[in-house]
Amino acid sequence: MVKNHNLAKSISEASWYRFREWLESVGVVYGVPIVAVNPKYTSPNYSMCGQTVVKTLSTRTHKFLHCCYTVDGDENAALNIFKLSLKE
């Protein structure tokens, strides 16, 4: 996305911050609370019981053997982020 490799991280961080500012201002206008959640370590935890399952980044489907449940990795992380936002 960003072609200047020397500034790519700075440009991306500034863009995400600007998007967050815009999202928060729209939330204020419509009366919807916007909560920023740190997504760190949301992927390895199972969204239903919180058990940690170690996997590689290339693993897209997560199989939880203790309960025989299979879920997409992005869906699992999204559910974990949603639960963290409710705690805030």
Order of alpha helices (4+ residues) and beta strands (2+ residues): alpha-beta-beta-alpha
